[in-house]
Amino acid sequence: MATNGDLNDMEQWRSVVEYQERKPNPAHHWRDNPDVSRYLDEWLDEIHYDVRGPYQSVENARRQASRDAATRSSTNCGGYDGQPRISIERVVRVYVDRAALAWEPDSVRDPVTGKWVAA
C-alpha cells in the first residue's frame, strides 16, 4: 500500500456494497421449458457483500464503492428471443468503513534487568 506524506497513515478505509439476487424460477429449464421466465419477481433474503480495501483515503473507497454498485445494478438477464431484459441483482446499501489504527503498548523491556514485562 503506497503512502504519501499528505495522507493520514493512521486510518484505513474499505468500501462495502450490499446486494440481493432474484429468486430463480423453478419452472424454467433451458431445454424443456425455455419460454418461462428464468427469474421470479421476488428477491432472495440473503444479503451478499462486495468488500474492497484497504484504501488510504475515503475518496478512493467511495470511488470503488460507486463502481461496484454500478456493476451490481447493471447485471442483467434476458433481452433475446423476445424476452424482457431484467436486472438480476439489486443494491441494498453502499457504505464506507473507517478503521483507525492505534498502536497500543503490549510489552515493555526493563532497562535494568533486560526482561520483557507485560504493559
Phi and psi in degrees as a GROMACS rama.xvg file:
@    title "Ramachandran Plot"
@    xaxis  label "Phi"
@    yaxis  label "Psi"
@TYPE xy
-76.7552  143.493  ALA-2
-122.953  159.222  THR-3
-134.469  149.034  ASN-4
-61.103  -22.8988  GLY-5
-81.97  -16.0547  ASP-6
-87.2831  151.795  LEU-7
-88.5046  107.953  ASN-8
-76.1801  -2.97077  ASP-9
-86.5654  -7.27232  MET-10
-123.586  146.51  GLU-11
-132.519  152.277  GLN-12
-127.521  153.416  TRP-13
-140.615  148.068  ARG-14
-100.297  140.309  SER-15
-133.063  130.341  VAL-16
-123.057  122.453  VAL-17
-99.9806  134.132  GLU-18
-146.576  161.22  TYR-19
-121.068  157.074  GLN-20
-112.919  155.035  GLU-21
-70.9568  153.561  ARG-22
-76.2825  133.251  LYS-23
-72.8632  148.369  PRO-24
-85.471  117.402  ASN-25
-67.8087  -18.7536  PRO-26
-80.1675  -15.2058  ALA-27
-81.0035  136.536  HIS-28
-146.038  134.912  HIS-29
-62.2418  -27.1179  TRP-30
-102.675  -45.761  ARG-31
-86.8588  -30.4409  ASP-32
-143.964  62.9518  ASN-33
-75.7559  -14.6477  PRO-34
-79.4814  -13.8619  ASP-35
-82.5721  143.793  VAL-36
-58.6553  142.398  SER-37
-73.2254  -29.7394  ARG-38
-125.816  151.081  TYR-39
-83.829  170.751  LEU-40
-88.7758  29.4081  ASP-41
-121.802  160.955  GLU-42
-113.787  144.831  TRP-43
-66.7525  149.159  LEU-44
-74.423  -22.7812  ASP-45
-70.2999  133.882  GLU-46
-99.6383  129.18  ILE-47
-102.803  156.507  HIS-48
-127.947  138.564  TYR-49
-109.882  110.44  ASP-50
-115.948  124.045  VAL-51
-126.861  148.139  ARG-52
143.309  -177.983  GLY-53
-84.8264  154.006  PRO-54
-120.692  152.901  TYR-55
-84.0201  -17.4814  GLN-56
-136.316  152.834  SER-57
-67.4026  -30.3667  VAL-58
-63.8207  -43.0734  GLU-59
-64.3246  -40.02  ASN-60
-65.8994  -39.0038  ALA-61
-66.2282  -40.3732  ARG-62
-60.936  -44.7762  ARG-63
-66.023  -40.3866  GLN-64
-62.3255  -39.3165  ALA-65
-65.441  -41.8969  SER-66
-63.438  -44.7271  ARG-67
-64.5996  -39.9995  ASP-68
-65.4365  -40.6423  ALA-69
-64.9194  -38.7717  ALA-70
-65.4708  -44.5638  THR-71
-65.4413  -37.1404  ARG-72
-71.4029  -24.9738  SER-73
-97.0031  8.57556  SER-74
-76.6682  114.032  THR-75
-122.068  164.6  ASN-76
-139.066  148.188  CYS-77
93.716  -158.001  GLY-78
88.4779  12.9159  GLY-79
-137.755  155.846  TYR-80
54.2688  36.1915  ASP-81
79.4897  2.42268  GLY-82
-82.9583  143.635  GLN-83
-71.6711  150.207  PRO-84
-86.7529  121.079  ARG-85
-123.783  151.628  ILE-86
-81.3715  131.853  SER-87
-102.099  -3.61693  ILE-88
-136.269  141.429  GLU-89
-128.06  140.865  ARG-90
-82.359  126.916  VAL-91
-93.8695  -43.5502  VAL-92
-155.78  142.605  ARG-93
-129.766  127.965  VAL-94
-153.148  169.516  TYR-95
-122.766  130.286  VAL-96
-100.343  145.412  ASP-97
-115.218  134.033  ARG-98
-121.176  112.755  ALA-99
-85.6236  127.294  ALA-100
-95.0963  111.655  LEU-101
-116.769  127.831  ALA-102
-79.096  127.757  TRP-103
-117.878  137.799  GLU-104
-66.568  131.957  PRO-105
-105.505  -46.4055  ASP-106
-150.003  154.572  SER-107
-127.874  139.562  VAL-108
-93.8073  126.828  ARG-109
-74.9017  121.64  ASP-110
-68.1208  -23.461  PRO-111
-80.5467  -51.7782  VAL-112
-88.8986  -23.2305  THR-113
79.5205  9.03547  GLY-114
-97.7923  151.571  LYS-115
-85.8147  134.78  TRP-116
-125.544  140.356  VAL-117
-63.9975  138.865  ALA-118
